[in-house]
Amino acid sequence: MALLSASPKWPVLPEYFHDWALVDVETSGLRPGRDRVLSLAVVTLDGNGRRTGEFSTLLNPGCDPGPVNVHGLTRARLAGAPPFEEIAPQVGALLSGRVLVAHNAQFDYDFLAHEFARVRSWVPVSRRLCTLALNRLIAPATPNLKLGTLAAHYGVRQERAHDAQDDVRVLTGILQGSLDAAGRLGLDLPLLACPPRQDYKPFVPKTPCPYRNPGRFQAGDCLVQGMKVAVTGETLMSREELIARSVAAGLNMMTSVSGQTSLLVTNDSGDGTAKLRRAVAEGVPVVDEQTYLRLLDDVRPGQAKGAARAGVAGRRRAAETPGEAAAAPRTPTPALPAQRTAAPVARTGPARADRSLAGRRVLVLGGTHEEAGAARVRVVELGASAAVNLSAKITDIVLLPGGESDRRMSRITSLGLPVHGADWLLAPAMVPVPELGSVQQDPAAESRDTAEVLVRGEVVDLPEAGATWTVAATWGQLTACDVDVVTFLLDAQEQVAGDEDLVFYGAPEHPDGTVRLATDGPTEQAVSVDLERLPLEVTRVVVAAAIDGDVTFSDVGAVEVVVTRGIGEAPTARATLDAATTERTMILAEIYRRGEGWRLRAVGQGYDHALADLARSYGVDVAE
């Protein structure tokens, strides 16, 4: 079985040939490190699709197996299975030197990484490929991108869902069909280096401070629960014991000093440490260890983070108009109608009378950043969605000056896609779209793009607000720089309650598991938010993107935001944001409380400063 079907029309791309290790795991829960792998299957293939090895086993995790109704793996079935440490060498040999492939690969990779970490080892792969991310780029004519749906689309029979051995067999066929489809479109595979900017260590639960920061310590006063305290230099009491006593008293122990720090503890009378120099510069109070120990004997009660949110509406800032620049790096609060509509998805924003391109998906090539951005705005005004990459759902190409040299034009010509000049957007004439299916067509599948298309500043209600919603950001595959997606969990004062309320590449999961960041490919990152389990004090979730160094968003180009209910589901809404030019940080979207429900707003507001400045504006402690 060859993974690519070569033909004179569809030449095989050499960069698609790798040694592959296809993996599927069934687990006791959804949180890597806390939960365990119960079942594992691996199939290895060479670049021509020939099977070179396979392995599957049940595993005894030594814990509750979790949702038995999903995977069917009871304690009795797992009782005689080996622990992971016994099969780790065999699994490592199968993975070594190969590209790991999985559907929603970060999930499988993270679980394997933590299992290997428990036996003081690591996953021996340097790159991975997510078939879910690959099919998001392909955009096949399917109602969603779940494993079973893609199996039917690519002609693969699924026999036992949530069975690792059968799922990895199905994955083999999906990989074959996906590589064929990607080859027809000339897509770069979204291969991702492993691990993506983070180390995998044995799981250590982090308990966030349950109290709000009451502010600075005042000389002659008492400590208050929730104060942010840092320690620097040598201490008479062991550092571990000093921190443990502080945490037990309800204080928030920090590893860095910033303007948000309440107190610094040090026995150093000079300026020998960076923390002490920063504290002096920021005006942070400083006490010695003995004074601090006396203060620990009488710590006043603080305000719990989960306290009732009285007067939330009255404390919110006034709304800004969608296109208005903010004076400070905060997200504008949208002006909303008094009553929430009962429609499944309700939008507020500018009316669009001409929707002659509704349901179509348009890719703009060439032009300056400003010209291309203006063309994409016009595309959306006409009811279509503006794409950032070539996919199977593209219906039209708008070619601006310079676009003729885009490397994708040869593929576009081969595919027979309609190519228009900029004048077409003034009075678009409909042209039949060729069928771009990859393996077989499902007559019931809807190839038109049905997601709600949002303009900058537009708002939609999120139906089923108790569900987990995913906000994915994608940018052009030709982008040469790194873009990082980050998330802030804000209270009614538009501040984080603690530093753990910043989710980013260095801390990709909130301690309570309600917000997670997934890196699915070099040009795609996604944030999942469990709205039902968010702490009561969180009134707004802000999703932003940042670029390090001198590169700006004019170099990156448009960023597409896609909103789905869960992972692999059909998009509920999408927005293509061109707002930023010279900026290095851009707020993409915000999810905020509206009565008993939640709403999402497409923002697209950029700032010239770096991510650290945006984080500090929301109250995050950021070390220099």
Backbone torsions as a table, in degrees:
resi	resn	phi	psi	omega
1	MET	NA	108.8	178.5
2	ALA	-80.6	139.9	179.8
3	LEU	-76.2	-21.4	178.2
4	LEU	-126.4	132.8	177.9
5	SER	-98.0	99.1	-176.3
6	ALA	-74.7	144.3	174.4
7	SER	-152.7	162.3	179.4
8	PRO	-57.5	-30.9	-177.1
9	LYS	-79.7	-34.5	-176.4
10	TRP	-118.7	86.6	-177.7
11	PRO	-65.5	145.6	178.4
12	VAL	-72.5	134.5	178.7
13	LEU	-91.3	121.5	-176.4
14	PRO	-57.2	-32.8	-177.2
15	GLU	-70.5	-4.1	177.2
16	TYR	-86.8	-7.5	-175.5
17	PHE	-92.5	113.8	178.4
18	HIS	-142.5	162.1	164.7
19	ASP	-82.3	125.1	-172.0
20	TRP	-110.3	147.7	169.4
21	ALA	-126.4	104.3	-178.3
22	LEU	-88.1	131.3	-170.0
23	VAL	-131.5	143.0	168.5
24	ASP	-142.4	138.2	177.4
25	VAL	-126.3	145.8	166.8
26	GLU	-109.9	138.4	-168.9
27	THR	-131.0	166.1	-179.3
28	SER	-82.2	-5.0	180.0
29	GLY	-175.6	-165.0	-173.4
30	LEU	-109.1	-2.6	-175.4
31	ARG	-108.5	107.5	177.7
32	PRO	-57.7	141.6	-179.7
33	GLY	94.3	-47.6	175.4
34	ARG	-82.4	-45.1	-179.6
35	ASP	-94.3	169.2	-170.8
36	ARG	-126.1	160.2	175.6
37	VAL	-81.6	128.7	-179.9
38	LEU	-103.8	-27.9	-176.8
39	SER	-149.8	140.9	-175.5
40	LEU	-140.6	135.9	174.7
41	ALA	-135.8	138.4	179.5
42	VAL	-134.1	134.4	171.2
43	VAL	-127.1	131.6	177.9
44	THR	-107.9	141.7	-180.0
45	LEU	-133.2	151.2	170.7
46	ASP	-90.0	-178.0	-174.6
47	GLY	-64.3	-19.3	178.0
48	ASN	-94.2	5.4	177.9
49	GLY	86.5	7.0	179.0
50	ARG	-78.9	132.9	-180.0
51	ARG	-71.9	126.8	-178.7
52	THR	-113.7	-8.3	178.6
53	GLY	-179.8	159.6	175.9
54	GLU	-157.8	155.6	-179.0
55	PHE	-159.4	140.4	174.4
56	SER	-151.6	147.8	179.9
57	THR	-163.0	153.7	163.6
58	LEU	-83.0	157.2	-179.4
59	LEU	-131.5	140.8	176.0
60	ASN	-93.6	108.0	-175.2
61	PRO	-83.2	-12.0	-176.5
62	GLY	71.0	25.6	-179.7
63	CYS	-149.8	177.4	176.3
64	ASP	-60.2	131.0	-177.8
65	PRO	-75.0	-3.9	174.3
66	GLY	79.0	-137.9	-171.2
67	PRO	-73.1	81.2	-179.0
68	VAL	-60.9	-30.3	179.8
69	ASN	-64.2	-20.2	179.2
70	VAL	-90.2	-52.9	-173.0
71	HIS	-102.6	-13.3	177.1
72	GLY	71.4	14.5	-176.3
73	LEU	-99.7	97.7	-178.7
74	THR	-84.8	167.9	175.5
75	ARG	-57.7	-39.4	-178.4
76	ALA	-63.7	-42.2	179.9
77	ARG	-66.1	-31.8	-176.2
78	LEU	-90.7	-8.1	-171.5
79	ALA	-58.1	-41.1	-177.7
80	GLY	-93.4	3.9	-177.6
81	ALA	-78.3	154.9	179.8
82	PRO	-74.8	155.6	170.0
83	PRO	-75.5	164.4	-176.1
84	PHE	-60.4	-35.4	-175.9
85	GLU	-59.7	-27.5	-179.6
86	GLU	-74.8	-31.1	-176.2
87	ILE	-103.6	-2.6	-177.7
88	ALA	-56.2	-44.5	179.6
89	PRO	-61.8	-40.0	-179.5
90	GLN	-67.3	-43.1	178.7
91	VAL	-65.0	-41.9	178.7
92	GLY	-59.8	-38.8	179.2
93	ALA	-65.9	-37.0	178.8
94	LEU	-69.7	-35.1	-176.6
95	LEU	-82.3	-27.7	-169.2
96	SER	-56.3	126.9	175.0
97	GLY	77.0	4.4	-177.8
98	ARG	-110.7	163.2	172.2
99	VAL	-84.6	120.8	178.3
100	LEU	-75.1	131.8	179.6
101	VAL	-121.8	132.1	175.5
102	ALA	-154.9	161.6	175.4
103	HIS	-92.6	119.3	-166.2
104	ASN	63.1	61.0	-166.4
105	ALA	-62.7	-30.4	-179.0
106	GLN	-61.5	-36.5	178.8
107	PHE	-59.9	-54.6	-177.5
108	ASP	-65.0	-41.8	-178.6
109	TYR	-64.3	-44.5	-179.1
110	ASP	-62.3	-41.5	178.0
111	PHE	-64.0	-43.4	177.8
112	LEU	-64.0	-40.9	-179.0
113	ALA	-60.6	-41.5	179.7
114	HIS	-72.9	-34.2	176.0
115	GLU	-64.9	-43.2	176.9
116	PHE	-65.3	-36.5	179.7
117	ALA	-63.2	-33.8	179.4
118	ARG	-64.7	-26.3	178.2
119	VAL	-104.3	22.8	175.4
120	ARG	58.2	47.5	178.4
121	SER	-141.8	-166.3	-177.9
122	TRP	-148.9	161.8	179.2
123	VAL	-72.4	119.5	-173.4
124	PRO	-83.7	51.2	174.4
125	VAL	-128.2	149.5	-179.8
126	SER	-105.8	-16.3	179.8
127	ARG	-142.4	155.3	176.4
128	ARG	-138.4	158.4	178.1
129	LEU	-129.6	125.9	178.2
130	CYS	-98.3	118.1	179.5
131	THR	-70.0	-23.9	173.7
132	LEU	-67.6	-46.7	178.4
133	ALA	-64.6	-39.4	178.9
134	LEU	-61.7	-41.5	-179.5
135	ASN	-76.5	-21.2	170.2
136	ARG	-65.7	-35.7	176.0
137	LEU	-71.0	-40.8	-179.7
138	ILE	-68.2	-41.3	-177.6
139	ALA	57.8	61.4	178.5
140	PRO	-67.5	163.9	-178.2
141	ALA	-80.4	71.2	-179.9
142	THR	-128.1	154.1	179.7
143	PRO	-68.8	-24.7	175.8
144	ASN	-157.4	-176.3	-176.0
145	LEU	-117.9	28.4	177.2
146	LYS	-71.1	160.3	-175.7
147	LEU	-57.4	-47.3	-178.7
148	GLY	-64.9	-37.5	179.5
149	THR	-67.1	-44.1	178.7
150	LEU	-67.8	-33.4	176.9
151	ALA	-60.0	-46.3	179.0
152	ALA	-63.6	-40.2	-178.7
153	HIS	-64.0	-41.0	-177.6
154	TYR	-92.5	9.5	174.2
155	GLY	75.3	33.7	179.9
156	VAL	-110.6	131.2	-178.9
157	ARG	-83.2	125.6	175.2
158	GLN	-101.1	125.9	-175.7
159	GLU	-103.9	-42.8	-175.0
160	ARG	-137.2	94.6	178.5
161	ALA	-64.0	145.6	-179.4
162	HIS	63.7	25.7	168.6
163	ASP	-111.3	119.3	-170.6
164	ALA	-58.4	-40.8	-177.2
165	GLN	-66.6	-43.3	179.2
166	ASP	-72.5	-37.8	-179.8
167	ASP	-62.8	-37.8	-179.8
168	VAL	-72.9	-29.2	173.5
169	ARG	-66.2	-44.8	176.9
170	VAL	-61.6	-40.3	-179.6
171	LEU	-60.4	-34.5	178.4
172	THR	-59.7	-45.8	178.4
173	GLY	-67.7	-37.2	178.7
174	ILE	-65.3	-39.2	177.8
175	LEU	-61.9	-43.2	178.5
176	GLN	-58.8	-51.7	-179.6
177	GLY	-63.7	-37.3	-178.5
178	SER	-68.0	-41.0	178.8
179	LEU	-66.4	-38.1	175.2
180	ASP	-60.2	-48.0	-178.5
181	ALA	-64.7	-42.5	179.8
182	ALA	-65.8	-35.8	177.7
183	GLY	-64.5	-38.1	178.1
184	ARG	-63.9	-33.5	-179.3
185	LEU	-90.4	-8.8	-178.8
186	GLY	68.9	32.7	-177.2
187	LEU	-80.1	143.9	167.4
188	ASP	-73.4	135.0	176.8
189	LEU	-67.5	135.7	179.4
190	PRO	-78.1	60.3	178.2
191	LEU	-70.9	134.3	-175.0
192	LEU	-121.6	133.0	176.0
193	ALA	-65.2	144.8	-179.0
194	CYS	-120.1	136.3	-11.2
195	PRO	-79.4	154.1	-179.2
196	PRO	-79.4	91.0	174.1
197	ARG	63.1	27.7	177.0
198	GLN	-153.1	151.0	177.2
199	ASP	-96.9	147.3	178.4
200	TYR	-106.4	118.0	-178.4
201	LYS	-125.5	161.1	175.9
202	PRO	-52.7	139.9	-173.1
203	PHE	-65.3	126.9	174.9
204	VAL	-123.3	111.4	-177.7
205	PRO	-58.7	136.1	177.3
206	LYS	-110.0	122.5	-179.8
207	THR	-101.8	108.6	-179.6
208	PRO	-66.9	153.3	176.5
209	CYS	-62.9	129.1	-175.3
210	PRO	-81.7	3.3	-175.3
211	TYR	-117.6	150.3	176.4
212	ARG	-73.2	152.3	177.4
213	ASN	-74.2	117.5	-179.1
214	PRO	-82.3	-3.7	179.1
215	GLY	110.9	-160.1	-175.2
216	ARG	-73.4	146.9	170.0
217	PHE	-72.3	137.4	178.2
218	GLN	-108.9	129.8	-179.6
219	ALA	-54.9	135.4	-179.1
220	GLY	85.6	-6.1	179.8
221	ASP	-103.4	-177.1	179.7
222	CYS	-97.9	159.5	168.2
223	LEU	-70.8	151.5	178.8
224	VAL	-125.1	137.3	177.7
225	GLN	-53.1	137.3	-178.3
226	GLY	99.1	-12.8	177.9
227	MET	-61.7	141.5	177.9
228	LYS	-88.6	117.8	-174.2
229	VAL	-120.5	133.7	175.3
230	ALA	-119.6	151.8	178.9
231	VAL	-125.1	137.6	177.7
232	THR	-139.4	152.1	178.5
233	GLY	80.1	-176.1	-179.0
234	GLU	-73.0	142.9	177.5
235	THR	-126.1	148.5	178.8
236	LEU	-69.6	-45.8	173.2
237	MET	-78.1	147.3	178.2
238	SER	-57.9	142.9	-178.0
239	ARG	-58.4	-39.3	-179.1
240	GLU	-61.3	-43.6	-179.1
241	GLU	-69.5	-39.4	-179.8
242	LEU	-62.4	-43.3	179.4
243	ILE	-67.8	-41.6	-179.7
244	ALA	-60.9	-42.4	179.0
245	ARG	-65.8	-36.5	-180.0
246	SER	-67.6	-45.1	179.1
247	VAL	-62.7	-41.7	179.2
248	ALA	-62.0	-28.8	179.5
249	ALA	-81.7	-5.7	177.9
250	GLY	95.3	15.7	179.2
251	LEU	-91.3	155.4	-177.5
252	ASN	-100.7	102.0	-174.5
253	MET	-83.9	125.2	-174.1
254	MET	-110.2	156.0	177.3
255	THR	-102.4	-0.6	179.1
256	SER	-141.9	169.2	-179.3
257	VAL	-118.1	135.3	176.0
258	SER	-146.6	-173.1	178.1
259	GLY	-66.5	-15.5	179.1
260	GLN	-88.8	-6.8	-177.5
261	THR	-69.4	135.7	-178.5
262	SER	-84.7	-34.4	-172.3
263	LEU	-161.6	141.0	172.7
264	LEU	-114.3	133.3	178.6
265	VAL	-107.4	124.0	178.7
266	THR	-157.1	148.8	173.2
267	ASN	-98.4	2.5	-177.8
268	ASP	-85.0	119.1	-178.1
269	SER	-86.2	-10.1	-179.9
270	GLY	-98.4	-145.6	178.5
271	ASP	-126.8	45.5	-171.0
272	GLY	-75.0	-15.7	-177.6
273	THR	-120.3	154.4	179.2
274	ALA	-64.1	-37.3	178.8
275	LYS	-60.8	-42.5	-178.6
276	LEU	-67.3	-41.6	178.8
277	ARG	-63.3	-40.5	179.1
278	ARG	-66.4	-40.0	179.7
279	ALA	-61.4	-42.2	179.1
280	VAL	-63.6	-43.0	-178.9
281	ALA	-64.6	-34.8	-177.1
282	GLU	-90.1	-5.8	-177.5
283	GLY	74.7	25.1	179.8
284	VAL	-76.7	131.4	177.6
285	PRO	-59.5	145.1	-178.5
286	VAL	-127.0	132.5	175.5
287	VAL	-133.2	158.5	177.3
288	ASP	-85.4	174.4	-172.9
289	GLU	-63.3	-44.6	-177.6
290	GLN	-64.3	-41.5	176.4
291	THR	-60.5	-42.7	-178.7
292	TYR	-63.9	-40.5	179.9
293	LEU	-63.9	-36.2	176.5
294	ARG	-66.9	-40.6	178.6
295	LEU	-63.6	-31.8	-180.0
296	LEU	-65.0	-21.0	-179.5
297	ASP	-73.1	-14.2	-176.7
298	ASP	-144.1	79.6	179.5
299	VAL	-101.7	123.9	-177.4
300	ARG	-75.6	151.9	178.2
301	PRO	-62.4	143.5	177.6
302	GLY	-107.2	-179.0	179.0
303	GLN	-92.0	122.4	-179.9
304	ALA	-65.3	144.4	-179.9
305	LYS	-63.2	-30.6	-176.9
306	GLY	-88.1	14.3	-178.8
307	ALA	-64.7	156.8	-178.9
308	ALA	-56.3	141.2	-175.9
309	ARG	-92.1	70.5	-177.6
310	ALA	-70.5	136.5	174.2
311	GLY	67.2	27.8	-177.2
312	VAL	-59.4	-47.4	-175.2
313	ALA	-61.0	-38.6	-177.8
314	GLY	-70.1	-21.3	-177.7
315	ARG	-92.2	-6.9	-178.6
316	ARG	-70.7	148.3	178.5
317	ARG	-71.9	157.6	177.6
318	ALA	-65.4	148.3	-178.6
319	ALA	-73.1	150.3	172.5
320	GLU	-107.4	156.7	174.8
321	THR	-70.7	152.9	-173.2
322	PRO	-54.1	-37.6	-174.8
323	GLY	-94.3	2.3	-173.3
324	GLU	-82.9	135.4	178.3
325	ALA	-78.7	139.3	-179.7
326	ALA	-83.6	149.9	179.0
327	ALA	-74.9	-26.9	178.1
328	ALA	-128.6	158.7	-176.4
329	PRO	-74.0	70.0	175.3
330	ARG	-124.5	156.6	179.2
331	THR	-80.1	130.4	177.2
332	PRO	-63.5	140.0	175.6
333	THR	-89.6	123.3	-175.0
334	PRO	-70.3	149.5	172.3
335	ALA	-78.9	125.2	-171.3
336	LEU	-122.5	149.9	175.3
337	PRO	-68.0	159.4	-175.3
338	ALA	-68.1	-35.7	-176.2
339	GLN	-109.0	140.8	177.0
340	ARG	-83.1	129.9	-178.0
341	THR	-69.7	153.6	179.2
342	ALA	-88.4	-2.5	-179.7
343	ALA	-65.4	151.1	-179.9
344	PRO	-55.8	-44.2	175.8
345	VAL	-132.8	116.2	-179.0
346	ALA	-111.8	137.2	-179.3
347	ARG	-116.4	146.5	169.1
348	THR	-124.7	137.9	-177.6
349	GLY	155.2	-170.3	-176.4
350	PRO	-65.3	140.8	178.4
351	ALA	-74.5	146.1	178.6
352	ARG	-125.2	104.3	-174.7
353	ALA	-75.6	-40.9	-176.5
354	ASP	-93.3	109.1	179.3
355	ARG	-121.2	45.2	-175.2
356	SER	-68.4	-16.9	178.7
357	LEU	-106.0	17.4	-177.7
358	ALA	-55.5	134.8	177.7
359	GLY	86.9	-6.7	-179.5
360	ARG	-97.5	160.6	-177.6
361	ARG	-128.6	121.4	-167.8
362	VAL	-119.2	133.1	176.2
363	LEU	-108.6	126.0	178.9
364	VAL	-99.9	128.2	178.4
365	LEU	-119.7	144.0	176.1
366	GLY	81.3	-171.0	-178.5
367	GLY	78.5	165.0	171.3
368	THR	-72.2	171.3	177.9
369	HIS	-57.9	-42.6	-178.9
370	GLU	-68.2	-41.7	-179.6
371	GLU	-65.9	-44.8	179.4
372	ALA	-64.9	-39.4	178.2
373	GLY	-62.6	-42.7	178.7
374	ALA	-63.6	-38.2	178.3
375	ALA	-65.0	-41.0	179.4
376	ARG	-67.1	-36.7	175.9
377	VAL	-60.1	-42.9	179.1
378	ARG	-65.4	-38.4	177.4
379	VAL	-57.1	-46.1	-178.6
380	VAL	-69.2	-38.4	177.7
381	GLU	-58.2	-31.1	-179.4
382	LEU	-87.0	6.3	173.3
383	GLY	95.5	-5.3	179.2
384	ALA	-87.9	171.2	171.7
385	SER	-104.0	144.3	-177.9
386	ALA	-98.9	121.2	-176.9
387	ALA	-90.7	160.2	174.3
388	VAL	-112.8	-11.4	179.0
389	ASN	-138.1	157.9	174.5
390	LEU	-73.9	132.5	-180.0
391	SER	-147.3	175.0	-179.6
392	ALA	-70.5	-13.0	179.8
393	LYS	-96.0	-0.6	177.7
394	ILE	-65.3	131.2	179.1
395	THR	-108.6	-24.5	-175.4
396	ASP	-149.0	150.2	174.3
397	ILE	-117.3	131.6	171.5
398	VAL	-107.0	119.7	-174.3
399	LEU	-104.6	115.9	176.3
400	LEU	-100.1	168.6	-179.3
401	PRO	-53.4	131.4	-178.5
402	GLY	93.9	-15.7	-178.0
403	GLY	-69.4	-19.8	-179.2
404	GLU	-60.9	-27.8	-177.9
405	SER	-88.2	-1.4	178.1
406	ASP	-61.6	133.2	-174.7
407	ARG	-63.9	-17.2	-179.8
408	ARG	-79.4	-10.6	-175.1
409	MET	-63.2	-34.3	179.0
410	SER	-63.7	-38.9	177.5
411	ARG	-68.0	-42.1	-179.2
412	ILE	-60.8	-41.3	178.0
413	THR	-64.2	-44.2	179.6
414	SER	-63.0	-35.7	-179.2
415	LEU	-77.3	-14.6	179.5
416	GLY	73.3	26.4	-179.8
417	LEU	-72.2	143.4	176.5
418	PRO	-64.2	129.0	178.9
419	VAL	-114.3	128.1	-175.0
420	HIS	-123.8	154.0	169.4
421	GLY	-83.2	176.3	-177.8
422	ALA	-62.5	-28.8	-178.0
423	ASP	-64.5	-22.8	-179.0
424	TRP	-59.5	-31.4	-178.5
425	LEU	-71.6	-13.0	176.4
426	LEU	-80.7	-35.4	178.6
427	ALA	-149.6	76.9	-173.4
428	PRO	-66.3	132.7	173.5
429	ALA	-106.0	133.5	-175.7
430	MET	-74.6	135.1	176.6
431	VAL	-123.4	134.0	178.2
432	PRO	-56.3	142.4	-178.2
433	VAL	-99.7	130.4	178.6
434	PRO	-68.4	155.4	178.5
435	GLU	-77.4	124.4	-176.6
436	LEU	-111.0	20.6	-179.1
437	GLY	-60.0	151.5	-172.4
438	SER	-96.6	-44.2	-175.8
439	VAL	-122.9	-57.2	175.7
440	GLN	-148.2	157.6	-178.0
441	GLN	-104.1	135.2	173.2
442	ASP	-92.8	110.7	-175.3
443	PRO	-57.6	-25.5	-177.8
444	ALA	-84.2	-11.2	-176.4
445	ALA	-73.4	142.3	179.7
446	GLU	-98.1	113.2	-176.6
447	SER	-83.6	-18.2	179.2
448	ARG	-74.4	149.8	-179.2
449	ASP	-79.7	116.9	-174.2
450	THR	-106.4	1.5	179.5
451	ALA	-68.1	149.2	173.6
452	GLU	-65.5	125.4	-178.9
453	VAL	-96.8	118.7	-175.1
454	LEU	-102.4	140.3	168.8
455	VAL	-91.4	167.8	-179.8
456	ARG	-58.0	127.1	180.0
457	GLY	92.2	-6.9	-177.1
458	GLU	-81.0	152.5	-172.1
459	VAL	-125.1	142.3	172.7
460	VAL	-131.5	146.6	169.1
461	ASP	-72.4	146.2	174.0
462	LEU	-99.2	107.0	177.4
463	PRO	-66.3	156.7	-178.1
464	GLU	52.3	58.5	-173.7
465	ALA	-60.9	-19.2	178.6
466	GLY	-76.0	-4.5	-176.5
467	ALA	-83.2	173.0	171.9
468	THR	-89.9	125.2	-179.5
469	TRP	-110.3	144.1	-178.7
470	THR	-117.3	130.2	174.7
471	VAL	-113.3	108.8	-178.2
472	ALA	-104.6	137.8	177.0
473	ALA	-113.9	131.0	-179.5
474	THR	-131.9	140.5	175.9
475	TRP	-129.5	177.7	-171.5
476	GLY	-62.3	140.4	178.5
477	GLN	-65.2	-18.0	179.7
478	LEU	-84.7	-1.2	-179.0
479	THR	-65.4	131.2	-175.8
480	ALA	-96.0	-16.2	-175.8
481	CYS	-101.9	167.3	177.9
482	ASP	-89.4	136.1	174.8
483	VAL	-119.8	132.6	-179.5
484	ASP	-113.0	130.4	176.2
485	VAL	-96.0	134.5	-179.0
486	VAL	-132.6	160.7	-178.5
487	THR	-136.5	136.5	176.2
488	PHE	-115.6	133.4	173.8
489	LEU	-101.6	113.6	-170.4
490	LEU	-112.5	150.6	175.7
491	ASP	-95.0	-169.2	-175.9
492	ALA	-65.9	-21.6	177.0
493	GLN	-90.2	11.7	-179.4
494	GLU	59.4	38.2	177.2
495	GLN	-129.1	152.8	172.4
496	VAL	-75.2	146.4	177.0
497	ALA	-79.4	-21.1	178.7
498	GLY	-163.5	163.4	-177.2
499	ASP	-63.5	-22.0	177.5
500	GLU	-68.4	-10.6	179.7
501	ASP	-83.8	9.3	167.1
502	LEU	-106.4	118.0	177.8
503	VAL	-107.9	122.4	-176.6
504	PHE	-152.5	-174.8	-172.9
505	TYR	-60.3	-29.0	178.6
506	GLY	-81.7	-19.9	176.7
507	ALA	-140.4	77.8	-168.5
508	PRO	-77.9	2.8	178.4
509	GLU	-142.7	134.0	173.8
510	HIS	-65.1	145.1	-177.3
511	PRO	-54.3	-30.5	179.9
512	ASP	-90.0	2.1	176.0
513	GLY	77.9	8.2	-176.2
514	THR	-79.9	-23.3	-179.5
515	VAL	-131.9	131.8	-179.2
516	ARG	-136.0	145.3	175.0
517	LEU	-109.8	129.0	177.8
518	ALA	-118.4	134.4	174.8
519	THR	-104.7	106.8	-172.7
520	ASP	-98.1	-14.2	-179.7
521	GLY	-174.1	172.0	-178.0
522	PRO	-61.6	-23.4	-177.7
523	THR	-124.5	29.3	179.1
524	GLU	-152.0	130.1	172.5
525	GLN	-138.3	148.8	-174.6
526	ALA	-135.6	143.4	177.4
527	VAL	-114.0	125.5	176.0
528	SER	-105.9	132.7	-176.4
529	VAL	-127.0	120.6	175.9
530	ASP	-88.1	94.3	-172.6
531	LEU	-64.2	-34.6	-176.8
532	GLU	-66.1	-31.5	-175.0
533	ARG	-100.0	0.5	178.5
534	LEU	-61.1	141.1	176.8
535	PRO	-56.6	148.1	-177.0
536	LEU	-58.5	-32.0	-176.5
537	GLU	-75.0	-12.2	178.9
538	VAL	-80.5	114.7	180.0
539	THR	-106.6	-13.4	-175.0
540	ARG	-152.6	135.9	174.9
541	VAL	-116.7	116.8	-176.2
542	VAL	-105.8	124.5	178.1
543	VAL	-106.3	123.8	-176.7
544	ALA	-130.1	167.4	175.9
545	ALA	-131.0	146.7	-176.5
546	ALA	-141.6	149.0	177.6
547	ILE	-120.7	135.2	179.0
548	ASP	-90.4	149.6	176.9
549	GLY	87.1	-155.3	-173.6
550	ASP	-92.2	-5.5	-180.0
551	VAL	-69.5	146.5	179.7
552	THR	-123.1	174.1	-178.5
553	PHE	-70.5	-15.1	172.4
554	SER	-68.7	-27.2	175.6
555	ASP	-76.9	-32.9	-180.0
556	VAL	-75.9	-40.3	-174.8
557	GLY	88.9	-158.4	-175.0
558	ALA	-68.3	147.4	172.2
559	VAL	-115.6	125.6	178.5
560	GLU	-98.1	130.8	178.3
561	VAL	-109.4	125.2	-179.1
562	VAL	-121.2	129.1	-175.9
563	VAL	-110.7	124.9	179.1
564	THR	-132.1	153.6	174.0
565	ARG	-88.5	92.9	-177.3
566	GLY	92.2	-174.3	-175.1
567	ILE	-100.0	129.2	177.9
568	GLY	85.8	0.3	179.7
569	GLU	-80.9	165.5	175.6
570	ALA	-66.4	144.2	-179.2
571	PRO	-62.0	136.9	172.0
572	THR	-86.2	-40.3	-179.9
573	ALA	-150.7	157.0	175.8
574	ARG	-147.7	153.8	176.6
575	ALA	-146.2	142.1	176.0
576	THR	-113.2	118.6	-168.5
577	LEU	-109.7	120.4	177.9
578	ASP	-115.6	13.2	-167.5
579	ALA	-62.4	-36.7	-172.0
580	ALA	-86.3	142.7	177.0
581	THR	-125.4	-74.4	179.9
582	THR	-83.4	-3.1	-172.8
583	GLU	-78.3	153.5	176.7
584	ARG	-110.2	-9.9	178.2
585	THR	-132.6	137.0	-180.0
586	MET	-140.8	130.1	172.2
587	ILE	-80.2	121.9	-175.4
588	LEU	-88.9	-49.7	-174.8
589	ALA	-157.1	162.4	174.3
590	GLU	-139.1	141.8	172.9
591	ILE	-111.5	126.5	-175.0
592	TYR	-140.0	155.9	-179.8
593	ARG	-71.0	139.1	173.5
594	ARG	-139.0	100.5	-174.3
595	GLY	64.0	-127.1	179.1
596	GLU	-90.0	-2.9	-176.6
597	GLY	-115.7	-167.2	-179.2
598	TRP	-132.1	151.1	175.5
599	ARG	-128.4	157.5	175.4
600	LEU	-121.8	138.4	177.7
601	ARG	-123.7	131.8	170.5
602	ALA	-79.6	122.3	-170.9
603	VAL	-103.6	-69.1	-179.8
604	GLY	67.6	43.9	-179.2
605	GLN	-111.7	123.0	-174.4
606	GLY	-106.2	160.4	178.8
607	TYR	-138.0	144.2	-178.6
608	ASP	-74.2	-22.3	-175.8
609	HIS	-79.7	172.1	-176.6
610	ALA	-83.9	173.6	-178.9
611	LEU	-59.3	-37.1	-177.7
612	ALA	-58.3	-39.0	180.0
613	ASP	-68.2	-39.8	176.8
614	LEU	-63.2	-42.9	-179.9
615	ALA	-62.3	-42.6	179.9
616	ARG	-63.9	-35.1	-179.3
617	SER	-64.7	-25.2	177.6
618	TYR	-93.7	5.4	174.9
619	GLY	92.1	14.8	178.6
620	VAL	-83.9	136.1	173.7
621	ASP	-73.0	118.9	179.2
622	VAL	-123.9	119.8	178.7
623	ALA	-73.1	150.0	177.5
624	GLU	-67.0	NA	NA
